[in-house]
Amino acid sequence: MPQKYELVGNPTITKRVNKLINKKIKLFIVILSLAIISIITLNYNNEKIKEDNIKQSSISSDMKDYYIKEEKENNYLFIKGKSRKDKYGLELNINILDGIYNIGFNNSTETKIEDIKLYTPPCPNLQPFHYPDSIINPKCEGSSVQITNYNNDNGKGLPYVLHLDSITNQMKKWNSWEKLNITNQIYFKKTVKELVDNEYHPFDYGYIGNDTTSDIDDETFYNSVVTSRMDEVSDPRRRRVFTFILFNGEFDLLDLYLAEFYEIIDYFVIYESNSTFTGKPKPLYFTRTLFETDRYDKFKDKLIPLPMETIVDEDNGRGKGFPREHLARRNVIEKGLQSVQARHGDIFMHGDLDEFPRPHILSLLKKCGGWEHLQAGIGGGPKSFKNGNIDSYFVNNKTNAKTNKDGEYLIDYERDRSVGFLSWFYEYSLNIIENKDIGTVAHPNIAIFDARRSLGQLVDRYNGNMKMKREVDDDNYDPLLDPTFNPYKGYTYTDNTNDRRIGKGYLGERLRFATSKVNRLGIEEKPVFWNGGWHLSSFLPTIDQFLNKVASYSHNKDYKYKSQEDLKKDIISRIKGHYYIFGKKKKYFDNKIVMPESYTKGYQYNFDYIYWQENIKANGTNQEFKDYLDRLTHEIPNQIWKNPICYSFMIDRDYGLEKKLWWQVIPKEEWKTVRFEQLDEKILNEITPQFISESFRNEMFKTIEDEH
């Protein structure tokens, strides 16, 4: 059999390896000559292969089989993925199988990612955070989630508490409620207080099968989910959570994000463009780092790169950056849902990379029931086209499905577009905060994937948003048997070439816009998760990263006409003065950071419904409860307290400015192998934030040493 060498740009070229075969002595000289010629030819072809597969040796040995890179003119590269499926059969490289052009690092095809200014090394101790079973598998029957109470001191007071339950119990309650023959539940008109009272809030998961949690292993179950029809509903007790995020070279934040949520989130779809929101060509930092280094090897089985071209070039009155940002958000949701093979009942989340939800809240939402009506209303599942007499307004005009002025279908699928996490807004580091009394940004946002919307099916029950009667057609047409029918059409928009909304379909960016006006959340009766997360704005290690941010983002006009030196001075001045990085100099406040008492135990939680309900009824006067609230509202992401040396600048903003970061002290050749606990005491004091208690520090170094 011939041995094949695939040449970049021409996979059809092969080279046969010739063997020297002695047949007759008298042909020795001829054969020897032929052999020499063959060797020369083979060497030439091998060199040609090396030339065409430039830099393949730099690609992560574990990932090189899934990736091709080809040099083009003008310092551009063409990168293309090969099939890379996970154990459930999901194609992780689905978005790069056709390839994409991008500018080389530092405008050069020869530069490696490790050699650019923006690159920062990964924390040598970074691992996916291991959560206790109480977080990963909470006891849902007695648990609760807290909802901001805007009727209590404009949201600054104690929250509402929403009683959760197991999904199994919720389905039993639904079956009992359904027998009462109540047609609708007008969730749209309910106040937040009514939505969270301790009554059953009807929600239909659309599932009629058995409990699969003990009978079917994960690999078998999720393989069947990925290959299932869109009009089939999987066991909601095993629903998945996806996150769709935007990336622009913030390596430290991405490391944190992946490690913080790896055990909870099923797939991370990471969008990056080959140009900035301001229109400048940009390398594909994440995609190339994923395949050319081992930085993300610990997380790669859940990573789905989504590199895309930016084609929008219009000014919406606020500049060209915001239309590009809006389309990026629309695309990451539209493409993200298809990339993960979303199915009815799955949960998807969208936010920026610096928007971290509280992990314990996210896990509760994934595993427990009783909160779904906040977003999805009364719910309901898709009808099977196989049963006949089921229409899709995408293929049957008789349904007369109406749209609004932006082309969105006016079908009553939900109470609201999404639910937001009311998050504390930090600038530069965790000791600088916008408001010490209340979260000021309601992102990221989550929603439940609805296969009825995806397939264009009408609904049986209503939430009070709008009404459209189901019209039954006599045709037994099954669109899922039509290879040209897109089962995700309901989550797409027909014109993504502009931001004027002149197409028809689903505007994904409005998932985020639903909670963007924080000062309107109480007035509009929008539920948001109290103490929901951290907005880590401008958490960048060095001035170079800040310069990249202000040059790339939609707010670019604030710095557009300044020189590099003036930019640096302005940014440093804002950091030192605790002023917001964009716009007028808005003053932020000092913030107290509360570390866990124990490095090995971490933060301790109590979300028992009765505990919260009793303390809220008592107006939070119990001192133990007050102390608990203080810890809860001042805690920091797990990976930051777990690795305070690596992320020193996130808890002490002098690091990266006046104080050196760990990788500015440790020689580059030791970045991957450094053992912090073995460093000289002087060096250790230089790179370790000083406010960390001695007992915490000692426990940390002992734990690190034991783990090695």
C-alpha positions as CSV (number, residue, x, y, z in Angstrom):
1,M,0.0,0.0,0.0
2,P,1.3,3.5,-0.8
3,Q,2.1,5.8,2.1
4,K,0.2,9.0,1.9
5,Y,1.4,12.5,2.7
6,E,-1.3,15.2,2.7
7,L,-0.1,18.4,1.3
8,V,-1.7,21.6,2.6
9,G,-4.0,22.9,-0.1
10,N,-3.8,19.7,-2.2
11,P,-4.8,16.6,-0.2
12,T,-4.9,14.5,-3.4
13,I,-1.2,14.4,-3.9
14,T,0.5,11.2,-2.7
15,K,4.0,9.8,-2.9
16,R,4.7,6.1,-3.3
17,V,7.7,4.9,-1.2
18,N,9.8,2.7,-3.5
19,K,11.6,-0.3,-2.1
20,L,15.0,-1.6,-3.3
21,I,14.5,-5.0,-4.8
22,N,17.5,-7.1,-5.9
23,K,16.6,-9.3,-8.8
24,K,19.8,-9.9,-10.6
25,I,23.4,-9.1,-9.9
26,K,24.0,-7.8,-13.4
27,L,21.4,-5.0,-12.8
28,F,23.0,-4.0,-9.5
29,I,24.5,-0.8,-10.9
30,V,21.2,0.2,-12.6
31,I,19.2,-0.5,-9.5
32,L,21.7,1.3,-7.3
33,S,21.4,4.3,-9.6
34,L,17.6,4.2,-9.4
35,A,17.8,3.9,-5.7
36,I,19.9,7.0,-5.4
37,I,17.5,8.8,-7.6
38,S,14.6,7.6,-5.5
39,I,16.2,8.8,-2.3
40,I,16.9,12.2,-3.8
41,T,13.3,12.4,-5.0
42,L,11.9,11.2,-1.7
43,N,14.0,13.8,0.2
44,Y,12.8,16.5,-2.2
45,N,9.2,15.5,-1.6
46,N,9.7,15.4,2.2
47,E,11.2,18.9,2.1
48,K,8.2,20.0,0.0
49,I,5.8,18.5,2.5
50,K,7.7,20.4,5.3
51,E,7.5,23.6,3.3
52,D,3.8,23.2,2.7
53,N,3.0,22.3,6.3
54,I,4.9,25.2,7.8
55,K,5.1,25.2,11.6
56,Q,3.4,21.8,12.0
57,S,6.1,20.9,14.5
58,S,4.9,23.7,16.7
59,I,1.4,22.3,16.9
60,S,0.4,20.5,20.0
61,S,1.2,16.8,19.4
62,D,-2.2,15.9,20.7
63,M,-4.1,18.2,18.4
64,K,-2.0,18.2,15.1
65,D,-4.2,15.5,13.5
66,Y,-7.2,17.9,13.7
67,Y,-5.6,21.0,12.2
68,I,-4.0,22.3,9.0
69,K,-2.2,25.7,8.5
70,E,-1.2,27.2,5.2
71,E,0.7,30.4,4.5
72,K,-0.8,32.9,2.1
73,E,0.4,36.2,0.8
74,N,0.6,39.5,2.7
75,N,1.2,37.7,6.1
76,Y,-2.1,35.9,6.1
77,L,-2.7,32.3,7.0
78,F,-5.4,29.9,6.0
79,I,-6.3,27.6,8.9
80,K,-8.6,24.6,8.6
81,G,-9.8,21.9,11.0
82,K,-10.2,18.2,10.5
83,S,-12.9,16.2,12.1
84,R,-12.5,16.1,15.9
85,K,-15.4,14.4,17.6
86,D,-15.9,13.9,21.4
87,K,-17.0,10.6,23.0
88,Y,-20.7,11.6,22.4
89,G,-20.2,11.9,18.7
90,L,-20.3,15.7,18.7
91,E,-18.1,17.4,16.1
92,L,-16.1,19.9,18.0
93,N,-14.4,21.3,14.9
94,I,-17.7,21.9,13.0
95,N,-17.0,25.6,12.6
96,I,-13.5,25.3,11.1
97,L,-13.9,22.4,8.7
98,D,-14.2,24.8,5.8
99,G,-11.2,26.9,6.9
100,I,-10.8,30.7,7.4
101,Y,-8.2,33.4,6.6
102,N,-6.6,35.4,9.3
103,I,-3.6,37.7,9.7
104,G,-0.5,36.2,11.3
105,F,0.7,37.2,14.8
106,N,2.5,40.5,14.7
107,N,1.6,40.6,11.0
108,S,3.9,37.7,10.4
109,T,3.3,34.1,9.5
110,E,6.5,33.1,11.3
111,T,5.7,34.5,14.7
112,K,4.5,32.1,17.4
113,I,1.7,32.9,19.8
114,E,4.2,32.7,22.8
115,D,6.2,35.6,21.3
116,I,3.5,38.2,21.0
117,K,3.1,41.0,23.5
118,L,-0.5,40.1,24.4
119,Y,0.4,36.5,25.3
120,T,0.6,35.7,29.0
121,P,1.6,32.2,30.2
122,P,-1.0,30.0,31.8
123,C,-0.9,29.4,35.6
124,P,1.3,26.3,36.2
125,N,-1.1,25.1,38.9
126,L,-4.3,25.6,36.9
127,Q,-6.8,22.7,36.9
128,P,-10.5,22.5,36.5
129,F,-12.0,23.4,39.9
130,H,-13.3,20.4,41.7
131,Y,-16.6,21.2,43.3
132,P,-18.0,19.2,46.2
133,D,-21.0,17.0,45.6
134,S,-23.2,19.5,47.4
135,I,-22.6,21.8,44.5
136,I,-22.5,19.4,41.5
137,N,-25.4,17.3,42.7
138,P,-27.4,19.5,45.0
139,K,-30.4,18.2,47.1
140,C,-32.9,20.0,45.1
141,E,-36.0,19.3,47.2
142,G,-34.9,21.7,50.0
143,S,-32.8,24.1,48.0
144,S,-33.5,27.7,46.9
145,V,-32.3,30.4,44.6
146,Q,-32.4,34.0,45.5
147,I,-34.1,36.6,43.3
148,T,-33.5,40.4,43.6
149,N,-36.3,42.2,45.4
150,Y,-36.5,45.7,43.9
151,N,-39.4,46.5,46.3
152,N,-36.9,46.3,49.1
153,D,-34.7,49.4,49.1
154,N,-34.5,49.3,45.3
155,G,-32.9,45.9,45.3
156,K,-30.3,46.7,48.0
157,G,-32.2,44.9,50.7
158,L,-32.8,41.2,51.3
159,P,-33.9,39.2,48.2
160,Y,-36.9,37.0,47.5
161,V,-36.3,33.3,47.9
162,L,-37.6,30.8,45.4
163,H,-38.2,27.3,46.5
164,L,-36.6,24.7,44.1
165,D,-37.5,21.0,43.8
166,S,-36.2,18.0,41.9
167,I,-37.2,17.8,38.3
168,T,-38.8,14.4,39.0
169,N,-41.2,16.1,41.6
170,Q,-41.8,19.0,39.2
171,M,-43.0,16.6,36.5
172,K,-45.3,14.8,38.9
173,K,-46.8,18.2,40.0
174,W,-47.3,19.1,36.3
175,N,-49.2,15.9,35.7
176,S,-51.5,16.6,38.6
177,W,-52.0,20.2,37.6
178,E,-52.8,19.3,34.0
179,K,-55.7,17.1,35.1
180,L,-57.4,20.2,36.4
181,N,-57.8,21.2,32.7
182,I,-56.6,24.8,33.3
183,T,-55.7,26.1,29.8
184,N,-53.3,28.9,30.5
185,Q,-51.1,30.5,33.1
186,I,-50.6,34.1,32.4
187,Y,-47.0,34.5,33.5
188,F,-46.4,37.5,31.4
189,K,-48.6,39.7,33.7
190,K,-47.3,38.3,37.0
191,T,-45.1,40.4,39.2
192,V,-41.8,39.0,40.4
193,K,-43.2,38.6,43.9
194,E,-46.0,36.4,42.4
195,L,-43.5,34.4,40.4
196,V,-41.5,33.5,43.4
197,D,-44.2,32.7,46.0
198,N,-44.2,29.3,47.6
199,E,-46.8,27.9,45.3
200,Y,-46.5,25.4,42.4
201,H,-45.7,27.3,39.2
202,P,-46.8,25.1,36.4
203,F,-44.2,24.3,33.8
204,D,-44.3,21.5,31.2
205,Y,-41.0,20.0,30.3
206,G,-42.6,18.2,27.4
207,Y,-41.1,14.9,28.4
208,I,-43.2,11.8,28.7
209,G,-40.5,9.1,29.0
210,N,-39.0,7.3,32.0
211,D,-36.3,8.3,34.4
212,T,-33.0,7.4,32.6
213,T,-30.6,8.6,35.3
214,S,-29.9,5.1,36.7
215,D,-30.5,2.9,33.6
216,I,-28.4,4.5,30.9
217,D,-24.7,5.6,31.1
218,D,-23.7,9.1,30.0
219,E,-22.0,8.0,26.8
220,T,-24.9,6.0,25.6
221,F,-27.5,8.7,26.6
222,Y,-25.8,11.7,25.1
223,N,-24.8,9.9,21.9
224,S,-28.6,9.3,21.5
225,V,-29.3,12.9,22.2
226,V,-26.9,14.2,19.6
227,T,-28.4,11.9,16.9
228,S,-32.1,12.4,18.0
229,R,-34.7,14.2,16.0
230,M,-35.5,17.8,16.9
231,D,-39.1,16.9,17.7
232,E,-38.0,14.4,20.3
233,V,-37.6,15.4,24.0
234,S,-34.8,14.0,26.1
235,D,-34.9,13.4,29.9
236,P,-34.8,16.9,31.4
237,R,-33.0,15.5,34.5
238,R,-30.0,15.2,32.2
239,R,-30.3,18.5,30.4
240,R,-27.1,20.2,29.3
241,V,-25.8,23.7,29.8
242,F,-23.9,25.6,27.1
243,T,-22.1,28.9,27.2
244,F,-21.5,31.1,24.2
245,I,-18.8,33.7,24.7
246,L,-16.8,36.3,22.8
247,F,-13.0,36.2,23.0
248,N,-10.4,38.9,22.1
249,G,-7.1,37.8,23.4
250,E,-7.9,37.8,27.2
251,F,-5.9,34.6,27.9
252,D,-5.9,34.9,31.7
253,L,-9.7,35.5,31.8
254,L,-10.3,32.5,29.5
255,D,-8.1,30.3,31.6
256,L,-10.2,31.3,34.7
257,Y,-13.5,30.9,32.9
258,L,-12.7,27.4,31.6
259,A,-11.3,26.2,34.9
260,E,-14.1,27.8,37.0
261,F,-17.0,26.2,35.0
262,Y,-15.5,23.1,33.4
263,E,-17.3,20.7,35.8
264,I,-20.7,22.4,35.3
265,I,-20.8,23.5,31.7
266,D,-21.1,20.9,29.0
267,Y,-19.7,22.9,26.0
268,F,-18.0,26.2,25.6
269,V,-18.5,27.8,22.2
270,I,-15.9,30.5,21.8
271,Y,-16.4,33.2,19.2
272,E,-13.6,35.2,17.8
273,S,-13.4,37.3,14.6
274,N,-10.6,37.7,12.2
275,S,-10.9,41.5,12.6
276,T,-11.6,43.7,15.6
277,F,-14.9,45.5,16.2
278,T,-13.1,48.6,14.9
279,G,-12.4,46.9,11.6
280,K,-8.7,46.0,11.9
281,P,-7.4,42.6,10.9
282,K,-6.8,40.4,13.9
283,P,-5.2,37.0,14.4
284,L,-7.4,34.1,15.6
285,Y,-5.8,34.0,19.0
286,F,-7.9,31.3,20.6
287,T,-8.2,28.9,17.7
288,R,-4.5,28.9,17.0
289,T,-3.6,28.6,20.7
290,L,-6.0,25.7,21.0
291,F,-4.3,23.7,18.2
292,E,-0.7,25.0,18.3
293,T,0.0,24.8,22.1
294,D,-1.0,22.6,25.0
295,R,-2.5,25.5,26.9
296,Y,-6.1,24.3,26.7
297,D,-5.4,20.5,26.7
298,K,-7.2,20.1,30.1
299,F,-10.4,21.6,28.7
300,K,-10.3,20.7,24.9
301,D,-13.0,18.0,25.0
302,K,-15.5,20.7,25.8
303,L,-14.1,23.5,23.5
304,I,-15.8,24.4,20.3
305,P,-14.0,27.2,18.4
306,L,-16.1,29.6,16.3
307,P,-13.9,31.8,14.2
308,M,-15.8,34.1,11.9
309,E,-15.3,36.9,9.4
310,T,-16.7,40.3,10.2
311,I,-18.6,41.5,7.2
312,V,-20.7,44.3,8.7
313,D,-19.5,47.8,7.8
314,E,-22.0,50.4,8.9
315,D,-22.5,53.2,11.4
316,N,-25.6,53.0,13.6
317,G,-25.0,56.5,15.0
318,R,-22.7,55.3,17.7
319,G,-19.9,54.2,15.3
320,K,-19.2,51.0,13.4
321,G,-18.1,49.0,16.4
322,F,-21.6,48.4,17.9
323,P,-23.2,47.0,14.8
324,R,-20.3,44.5,14.5
325,E,-20.7,43.6,18.2
326,H,-24.5,43.0,17.8
327,L,-23.9,40.7,14.8
328,A,-21.2,38.9,16.8
329,R,-23.7,38.2,19.6
330,R,-26.3,37.1,17.1
331,N,-23.9,34.8,15.4
332,V,-22.4,33.2,18.5
333,I,-25.9,32.2,19.6
334,E,-27.2,31.1,16.2
335,K,-24.0,29.1,15.4
336,G,-23.5,28.0,19.0
337,L,-26.9,26.2,19.3
338,Q,-26.2,24.3,16.1
339,S,-22.6,23.5,17.1
340,V,-23.7,21.8,20.4
341,Q,-26.6,20.1,18.8
342,A,-29.0,21.7,21.3
343,R,-32.2,19.9,22.1
344,H,-35.4,20.8,23.8
345,G,-34.9,21.8,27.4
346,D,-31.2,22.4,27.2
347,I,-30.0,25.6,28.9
348,F,-27.8,28.1,27.0
349,M,-26.0,31.1,28.4
350,H,-24.5,34.1,26.6
351,G,-22.2,36.7,28.0
352,D,-18.9,38.4,27.7
353,L,-15.8,36.6,28.8
354,D,-15.5,38.8,31.9
355,E,-19.0,38.0,33.1
356,F,-18.8,35.1,35.6
357,P,-22.0,33.7,37.1
358,R,-21.9,32.2,40.5
359,P,-21.1,28.5,40.0
360,H,-23.4,27.3,42.7
361,I,-26.3,29.2,41.1
362,L,-25.6,27.8,37.6
363,S,-25.4,24.3,39.0
364,L,-28.7,24.6,40.8
365,L,-30.3,25.8,37.6
366,K,-28.9,22.9,35.7
367,K,-29.9,20.2,38.2
368,C,-33.0,21.5,39.9
369,G,-36.5,22.5,38.8
370,G,-39.0,25.1,39.9
371,W,-37.3,28.2,38.3
372,E,-38.0,27.6,34.6
373,H,-41.2,29.6,34.5
374,L,-39.2,32.8,35.2
375,Q,-38.0,32.6,31.6
376,A,-39.9,30.0,29.6
377,G,-43.3,30.6,31.2
378,I,-45.6,27.5,31.1
379,G,-43.3,25.6,28.7
380,G,-44.4,22.7,26.6
381,G,-42.7,20.4,24.2
382,P,-42.6,20.0,20.4
383,K,-45.1,17.8,18.6
384,S,-43.8,14.9,16.6
385,F,-44.1,15.4,12.9
386,K,-44.2,11.7,12.5
387,N,-47.7,11.7,14.0
388,G,-49.1,13.8,11.2
389,N,-51.2,17.0,11.3
390,I,-48.4,19.0,12.8
391,D,-47.4,22.2,11.0
392,S,-44.4,24.4,10.8
393,Y,-44.9,28.0,9.8
394,F,-41.6,27.7,8.0
395,V,-43.1,25.4,5.4
396,N,-46.8,26.1,5.6
397,N,-48.0,29.6,4.9
398,K,-51.6,28.7,6.0
399,T,-50.5,29.2,9.6
400,N,-50.2,32.9,8.9
401,A,-47.5,33.4,11.5
402,K,-47.1,37.1,12.0
403,T,-43.9,39.0,12.7
404,N,-43.0,42.3,14.3
405,K,-41.3,45.2,12.5
406,D,-37.9,43.5,13.0
407,G,-39.1,40.2,11.6
408,E,-39.4,38.3,14.9
409,Y,-42.2,35.8,15.0
410,L,-45.0,36.7,17.3
411,I,-45.5,33.3,18.9
412,D,-46.0,33.0,22.7
413,Y,-43.0,30.7,23.6
414,E,-41.8,32.4,26.7
415,R,-42.4,34.8,29.5
416,D,-39.2,36.7,28.8
417,R,-36.3,36.4,26.4
418,S,-33.8,35.5,29.2
419,V,-33.0,35.8,32.8
420,G,-30.0,37.7,33.9
421,F,-27.5,37.3,36.8
422,L,-27.3,40.5,38.7
423,S,-23.6,40.9,39.1
424,W,-21.2,43.1,41.0
425,F,-19.3,45.3,38.6
426,Y,-15.5,45.4,39.3
427,E,-13.0,47.5,37.4
428,Y,-9.3,46.5,37.0
429,S,-9.4,44.3,40.1
430,L,-11.7,42.9,42.8
431,N,-10.8,45.7,45.2
432,I,-12.4,48.4,42.9
433,I,-16.2,48.3,42.5
434,E,-18.8,50.4,40.9
435,N,-21.4,50.1,43.7
436,K,-20.9,48.4,47.1
437,D,-24.6,48.0,47.8
438,I,-26.0,46.3,44.7
439,G,-25.0,44.6,41.5
440,T,-25.1,47.0,38.5
441,V,-25.0,44.7,35.5
442,A,-27.5,41.9,34.8
443,H,-25.4,39.6,32.7
444,P,-24.7,36.9,31.6
445,N,-28.1,35.7,30.5
446,I,-29.6,32.3,30.3
447,A,-32.5,30.8,28.4
448,I,-34.1,27.4,27.8
449,F,-33.8,26.0,24.3
450,D,-37.3,25.5,22.8
451,A,-37.6,23.0,20.0
452,R,-41.0,24.4,19.1
453,R,-39.5,27.7,18.2
454,S,-36.6,26.0,16.4
455,L,-39.0,24.0,14.3
456,G,-41.6,26.7,13.8
457,Q,-44.4,25.0,15.7
458,L,-47.3,26.9,17.3
459,V,-48.1,26.5,21.0
460,D,-51.0,25.0,22.9
461,R,-50.8,27.1,26.0
462,Y,-50.0,30.8,26.5
463,N,-48.1,33.1,28.8
464,G,-49.9,36.3,27.9
465,N,-47.3,37.7,25.5
466,M,-49.4,37.2,22.4
467,K,-51.9,34.6,21.1
468,M,-52.1,32.6,17.9
469,K,-54.4,29.7,17.4
470,R,-53.0,26.4,16.2
471,E,-54.3,25.7,12.7
472,V,-54.3,22.0,11.7
473,D,-53.5,21.1,8.1
474,D,-54.5,17.8,6.6
475,D,-51.1,17.2,5.0
476,N,-48.8,14.7,6.8
477,Y,-45.6,16.5,5.9
478,D,-42.5,15.7,7.9
479,P,-39.9,18.5,7.4
480,L,-37.3,16.6,9.4
481,L,-37.1,14.1,6.5
482,D,-36.3,17.0,4.1
483,P,-32.5,17.4,3.9
484,T,-32.9,21.0,3.0
485,F,-34.9,21.9,6.1
486,N,-32.8,23.5,8.9
487,P,-34.1,22.2,12.3
488,Y,-32.6,25.3,13.9
489,K,-34.3,27.8,11.6
490,G,-36.3,29.3,14.5
491,Y,-33.1,30.4,16.1
492,T,-31.6,32.0,13.0
493,Y,-32.1,35.3,11.2
494,T,-32.3,35.6,7.5
495,D,-30.1,38.6,7.0
496,N,-26.9,38.9,9.1
497,T,-25.1,41.2,6.7
498,N,-26.2,44.3,8.5
499,D,-27.6,45.6,11.8
500,R,-30.7,47.1,10.4
501,R,-32.9,44.1,11.2
502,I,-34.4,43.8,7.8
503,G,-34.6,40.0,7.8
504,K,-36.9,37.5,9.6
505,G,-36.3,35.2,12.5
506,Y,-34.5,35.2,15.9
507,L,-32.4,38.2,17.0
508,G,-30.0,36.5,19.4
509,E,-28.5,39.8,20.6
510,R,-31.8,40.5,22.3
511,L,-31.1,37.7,24.7
512,R,-28.6,40.1,26.3
513,F,-30.6,43.3,25.7
514,A,-33.5,41.8,27.8
515,T,-31.7,42.9,31.0
516,S,-29.3,45.6,29.7
517,K,-31.3,48.4,31.2
518,V,-30.6,47.6,34.9
519,N,-32.5,50.6,36.2
520,R,-35.7,49.3,34.5
521,L,-35.6,45.7,35.8
522,G,-37.8,46.5,38.8
523,I,-40.2,48.6,36.9
524,E,-40.6,46.0,34.2
525,E,-40.9,43.1,36.7
526,K,-38.0,41.2,35.3
527,P,-36.6,38.6,37.7
528,V,-32.8,38.4,38.0
529,F,-30.7,36.2,40.2
530,W,-29.5,38.1,43.3
531,N,-25.8,38.2,44.0
532,G,-25.6,36.4,40.6
533,G,-22.0,36.9,39.6
534,W,-18.9,39.0,39.0
535,H,-18.3,41.3,36.1
536,L,-14.5,41.4,35.9
537,S,-14.2,44.5,33.7
538,S,-10.7,45.3,32.4
539,F,-9.0,42.6,34.5
540,L,-5.9,42.7,32.3
541,P,-2.4,42.0,33.6
542,T,-0.3,44.6,31.7
543,I,-0.7,47.9,29.9
544,D,-0.2,46.1,26.5
545,Q,-3.5,44.3,27.1
546,F,-5.2,47.6,28.0
547,L,-3.9,49.1,24.8
548,N,-5.3,46.2,22.8
549,K,-8.7,46.5,24.5
550,V,-9.2,50.2,23.8
551,A,-8.1,49.7,20.2
552,S,-10.4,46.8,19.6
553,Y,-13.7,47.4,21.3
554,S,-16.9,49.2,20.4
555,H,-16.1,52.1,22.7
556,N,-12.9,52.8,20.7
557,K,-13.9,56.5,20.0
558,D,-12.9,57.4,23.6
559,Y,-9.2,56.8,22.8
560,K,-9.2,57.1,19.0
561,Y,-7.0,60.1,18.5
562,K,-4.5,59.7,21.3
563,S,-0.8,58.7,20.9
564,Q,0.5,55.5,22.5
565,E,2.2,57.5,25.3
566,D,-0.9,59.6,26.0
567,L,-3.0,56.4,26.0
568,K,-0.7,54.8,28.6
569,K,-0.8,57.8,30.8
570,D,-4.5,58.1,30.6
571,I,-5.1,54.4,31.4
572,I,-2.7,54.4,34.3
573,S,-4.3,57.6,35.6
574,R,-7.7,56.0,35.5
575,I,-6.5,52.8,37.3
576,K,-4.8,54.8,40.0
577,G,-7.8,57.0,40.5
578,H,-10.3,54.2,40.4
579,Y,-12.0,55.6,37.3
580,Y,-13.9,53.6,34.6
581,I,-11.8,52.9,31.6
582,F,-14.2,54.4,29.0
583,G,-16.0,57.7,28.7
584,K,-16.1,60.3,31.4
585,K,-14.1,59.6,34.5
586,K,-16.7,57.8,36.6
587,K,-15.3,57.2,40.1
588,Y,-15.5,53.7,41.6
589,F,-15.1,52.6,45.2
590,D,-12.8,50.5,47.3
591,N,-14.1,46.9,47.9
592,K,-13.4,44.4,50.6
593,I,-12.3,41.0,49.5
594,V,-13.2,38.0,51.7
595,M,-11.1,34.9,51.2
596,P,-12.2,31.5,52.3
597,E,-11.2,30.7,55.9
598,S,-9.7,27.4,54.7
599,Y,-7.8,26.8,51.5
600,T,-8.8,23.2,51.3
601,K,-12.5,23.7,52.2
602,G,-13.1,26.8,50.2
603,Y,-16.4,28.8,50.7
604,Q,-19.2,27.1,52.6
605,Y,-22.8,27.6,51.4
606,N,-26.3,27.2,52.8
607,F,-29.1,27.6,50.3
608,D,-31.7,25.7,52.3
609,Y,-35.1,27.2,51.6
610,I,-36.3,27.2,55.2
611,Y,-33.1,28.8,56.4
612,W,-33.4,31.7,54.0
613,Q,-37.1,32.1,54.4
614,E,-36.9,32.3,58.2
615,N,-34.1,34.8,58.1
616,I,-35.8,37.0,55.5
617,K,-39.0,37.0,57.6
618,A,-36.9,38.1,60.5
619,N,-35.5,40.9,58.4
620,G,-32.0,39.4,58.5
621,T,-31.4,40.4,62.1
622,N,-29.6,37.2,63.1
623,Q,-25.9,37.9,63.4
624,E,-24.8,34.6,62.0
625,F,-26.9,35.2,58.9
626,K,-25.5,38.8,58.6
627,D,-22.0,37.3,58.7
628,Y,-23.0,34.7,56.0
629,L,-24.4,37.4,53.8
630,D,-21.2,39.5,54.2
631,R,-19.1,36.5,53.0
632,L,-21.5,35.6,50.3
633,T,-21.5,39.1,48.7
634,H,-17.7,39.6,49.0
635,E,-16.5,36.2,47.9
636,I,-14.4,35.9,44.7
637,P,-14.1,33.4,41.9
638,N,-12.7,30.0,43.1
639,Q,-9.7,30.0,40.7
640,I,-8.5,33.4,41.9
641,W,-8.3,32.5,45.6
642,K,-7.0,29.1,44.6
643,N,-4.2,30.7,42.6
644,P,-3.5,34.1,44.1
645,I,0.0,34.3,42.8
646,C,-1.0,33.7,39.2
647,Y,-3.9,36.2,39.5
648,S,-2.3,38.7,41.8
649,F,-3.3,41.6,39.7
650,M,-7.0,40.6,40.1
651,I,-6.8,41.1,43.9
652,D,-4.1,43.8,44.1
653,R,-4.1,46.2,41.2
654,D,-0.5,47.3,41.8
655,Y,0.6,44.0,40.3
656,G,1.3,44.5,36.6
657,L,2.0,48.2,37.2
658,E,4.3,48.9,40.1
659,K,4.7,45.3,41.3
660,K,5.9,42.5,39.0
661,L,3.7,39.6,38.0
662,W,5.0,36.1,38.6
663,W,6.0,35.5,35.0
664,Q,7.9,38.8,35.0
665,V,10.0,37.4,37.8
666,I,10.3,33.7,36.9
667,P,12.5,33.1,33.8
668,K,10.5,32.1,30.7
669,E,12.1,28.7,30.4
670,E,10.7,27.9,33.9
671,W,7.1,29.1,33.4
672,K,5.7,25.6,32.9
673,T,7.6,23.8,35.6
674,V,7.9,26.4,38.4
675,R,7.0,25.2,41.9
676,F,5.9,28.3,43.8
677,E,6.2,26.5,47.2
678,Q,9.9,25.8,46.5
679,L,10.9,29.4,45.5
680,D,13.2,31.5,47.6
681,E,11.4,33.4,50.3
682,K,12.3,36.8,48.9
683,I,10.9,35.9,45.4
684,L,7.8,34.4,47.0
685,N,7.1,37.6,49.0
686,E,7.6,39.6,45.8
687,I,4.9,37.8,43.8
688,T,2.4,36.9,46.6
689,P,-0.3,39.4,47.5
690,Q,0.4,40.5,51.0
691,F,-3.1,40.8,52.3
692,I,-3.4,36.9,52.3
693,S,-3.3,35.6,55.9
694,E,-0.3,33.6,57.0
695,S,-2.5,30.6,57.8
696,F,-4.1,30.6,54.4
697,R,-0.8,31.0,52.7
698,N,0.8,28.1,54.7
699,E,-2.2,25.8,53.9
700,M,-2.0,26.8,50.3
701,F,1.7,25.9,49.9
702,K,1.3,22.7,51.8
703,T,-1.6,21.6,49.6
704,I,0.3,22.4,46.4
705,E,3.3,20.5,47.7
706,D,1.1,17.5,48.6
707,E,-0.6,17.5,45.2
708,H,2.8,17.3,43.5
